[in-house]
Amino acid sequence: MKRLIGGRYAVTVMLLIVLILLAAGCGGGQGGYKDNVLIGHFSRVDHEQGKVIVDISEWAHRNDKGPVRNDWGMEYHGQLTNSTVVRNETGEKVELAAIKRGQKLRIYPPDPSNDKIDELVVLEMTVQEKYKRMGLLAPGNDRLYTVVISGQDASERYVDSNMEQELHNALQGGLSLMEYDPKANELVDVKDEFALKAFPAFLVFDNEKLVYKTYKTDELEKFLQSK
């Protein structure tokens, strides 16, 4: 009798565990996105059409398997109306002009087929989320990623075709070129954020933060070779 009760108990526990695991797997989806909470990243305002353009790529692929990507290019074009509310998470009104490109937004109603926006909520983002959205962080735990920040008057020296020849060691962990525009509506003003005094600047990131900054290629090479 005890063995029978114990067997039933064990089966019940196993079934509960399976159900919990299934619920956990289906609840948040990829990157924690949910079916009934439409979240995207602000791209721009189309003033001519009176629409807000939001990148909903990650949300649209929330049930896909594999790593979260930022390059799907799926957009939601939401129509602004006189009754559209734009606010932050505490309920305070937010001007559209103050929203930075890449800022995380929650859209209501949570239906991408409905182009009428009732409410836009500007969501808080961590520093790491902002860096990641701007493509600054290394994609892996044990990797370093180099970002070359050039000014708007940059010469041809650091265009893509010349990077490999001069900065070949930096390419091992990944490297990209970013042009600094003081008028750009970016999530992070890289000049202020990293106290840049000149261009080009060479910034090296791990998967969380800036780990090295220099203005000289030989110093960059030495740092990367030491890792």
C-alpha positions in Angstrom: 0.0 0.0 0.0 2.8 2.4 0.9 4.6 1.6 -2.4 1.3 2.2 -4.3 0.7 5.6 -2.7 4.3 6.5 -3.1 4.2 5.6 -6.8 1.1 7.7 -7.4 2.7 10.6 -5.5 5.9 10.3 -7.6 3.9 10.3 -10.8 1.9 13.4 -9.7 5.1 15.2 -8.8 6.6 14.4 -12.2 3.5 15.6 -14.0 3.6 18.9 -12.0 7.3 19.4 -12.9 6.6 18.8 -16.6 3.7 21.3 -16.5 5.8 23.9 -14.7 8.6 23.5 -17.2 6.2 23.8 -20.1 4.7 26.9 -18.6 8.1 28.5 -18.1 9.1 27.7 -21.6 5.9 29.2 -23.1 5.5 32.2 -20.8 8.1 34.8 -21.7 9.2 33.6 -25.1 12.5 34.7 -26.6 14.1 37.6 -24.7 11.2 37.6 -22.2 8.6 38.9 -24.8 5.0 38.0 -24.3 2.1 37.6 -26.7 -0.1 40.1 -25.1 2.5 42.8 -24.4 3.7 44.5 -27.6 7.1 46.0 -27.1 9.5 47.5 -29.6 12.2 50.0 -30.1 11.6 53.6 -31.3 12.9 54.3 -34.8 11.5 57.7 -35.9 8.4 59.8 -36.3 6.9 60.2 -39.8 5.5 63.7 -39.3 4.0 63.8 -42.8 1.9 60.8 -42.1 1.5 61.4 -38.4 2.9 58.0 -37.5 5.4 56.5 -35.1 7.8 53.9 -36.6 8.8 51.2 -34.1 11.1 48.2 -34.6 9.2 45.2 -33.3 11.6 42.5 -34.8 12.4 40.9 -31.5 8.8 40.8 -30.3 7.6 39.4 -33.7 10.1 36.6 -33.4 9.6 36.0 -29.7 8.8 32.3 -30.2 11.7 31.6 -32.5 14.5 29.3 -31.3 18.1 30.5 -31.2 19.7 33.7 -30.1 17.9 37.0 -30.0 18.8 39.1 -33.1 18.5 42.9 -33.7 18.5 42.9 -37.5 15.2 41.5 -38.6 13.9 44.9 -39.7 10.2 44.3 -38.9 8.5 47.6 -38.3 5.2 48.8 -36.8 3.8 52.0 -38.2 1.4 53.4 -35.6 -1.0 56.2 -36.3 -1.0 59.0 -33.8 -4.4 60.5 -32.9 -5.5 63.4 -30.7 -6.2 60.9 -28.0 -2.9 59.1 -28.1 -1.1 59.1 -24.7 2.7 59.2 -24.6 4.0 58.7 -21.0 6.7 57.0 -19.0 6.2 54.1 -16.6 5.3 56.5 -13.7 2.5 58.1 -15.7 4.3 61.3 -16.6 3.8 62.8 -20.0 6.7 62.4 -22.5 7.2 64.5 -25.6 7.8 62.5 -28.8 10.8 64.7 -29.5 12.5 63.6 -26.3 12.4 59.9 -27.2 15.8 58.6 -28.4 16.3 56.2 -31.3 16.3 52.6 -29.9 14.3 53.5 -26.8 12.2 50.6 -25.6 8.4 51.3 -25.9 5.3 49.4 -25.0 2.4 49.9 -27.5 -1.3 49.7 -26.6 -3.3 48.0 -27.9 -0.9 45.1 -28.2 -2.0 44.2 -31.8 0.4 45.0 -34.6 -2.4 44.7 -37.1 -4.1 47.7 -35.4 -2.3 50.9 -36.6 -4.2 53.2 -34.2 -2.1 53.9 -31.1 -4.0 54.5 -27.9 -0.9 54.6 -25.7 2.9 54.6 -25.9 4.8 53.9 -22.7 8.5 54.8 -22.6 10.2 51.9 -20.7 13.3 52.2 -18.5 16.4 50.7 -19.9 19.6 49.6 -18.2 23.0 50.9 -19.4 23.8 47.5 -20.7 20.5 47.4 -22.7 21.4 50.8 -24.2 24.9 49.7 -25.1 23.6 46.5 -26.6 21.0 48.2 -28.7 23.6 50.5 -30.1 25.8 47.5 -31.1 28.6 48.4 -28.6 28.9 45.2 -26.6 30.7 41.9 -27.4 28.3 39.1 -28.4 29.9 36.5 -26.1 31.1 36.2 -22.5 34.7 35.7 -23.3 35.1 38.1 -26.3 36.2 41.6 -26.7 34.6 43.9 -29.3 36.3 47.0 -30.8 34.3 50.1 -31.9 36.1 52.8 -33.9 34.4 56.1 -33.3 35.1 58.6 -36.0 34.1 62.3 -36.4 32.0 63.5 -39.3 35.1 64.8 -41.0 36.8 61.4 -40.9 39.3 60.6 -43.6 39.2 57.4 -45.7 41.7 55.8 -43.2 39.1 54.0 -41.2 36.5 53.1 -43.8 35.6 49.4 -43.9 37.9 48.5 -46.8 41.0 49.8 -44.9 40.2 48.4 -41.4 41.5 44.9 -42.0 44.9 46.1 -43.1 45.6 48.4 -40.2 43.5 46.9 -37.4 43.8 43.2 -38.2 44.2 42.1 -34.6 41.1 44.0 -33.5 39.1 42.0 -36.1 39.6 38.8 -34.1 36.9 39.7 -31.6 34.8 41.8 -33.9 35.1 45.4 -35.0 32.8 48.1 -36.3 33.0 51.7 -37.3 30.6 54.3 -35.9 30.4 57.9 -37.0 29.7 60.4 -34.2 27.0 62.9 -35.0 26.2 65.4 -32.2 22.8 66.0 -33.7 21.8 62.3 -33.9 19.0 61.2 -31.7 20.9 58.2 -30.2 20.2 56.4 -27.0 23.7 57.2 -25.8 25.8 60.2 -26.7 29.1 58.4 -27.0 31.3 61.5 -26.8 29.8 62.4 -23.4 29.3 58.9 -22.2 32.9 57.9 -22.7 34.5 61.3 -22.3 36.0 61.3 -25.8 38.5 64.1 -26.4 39.4 63.3 -30.1 38.5 61.3 -33.1 39.1 58.6 -34.1 38.7 56.9 -30.7 39.1 53.2 -30.2 36.7 51.6 -27.6 36.9 48.0 -26.5 33.9 46.4 -24.8 33.2 43.1 -23.2 29.6 41.8 -23.0 28.7 44.4 -20.3 30.9 47.5 -20.3 33.7 49.5 -21.8 37.1 47.9 -20.8 39.6 50.0 -22.7 39.8 53.3 -24.5 42.6 54.8 -26.6 43.3 57.1 -29.5 46.3 55.2 -30.9 46.2 52.1 -33.0 49.5 50.8 -31.6 48.1 51.0 -28.1 45.0 49.2 -29.2 47.1 46.4 -30.8 49.1 46.0 -27.6 46.0 45.8 -25.4 44.3 43.2 -27.6 47.5 41.1 -27.9 47.8 41.0 -24.2 44.3 39.4 -23.8 
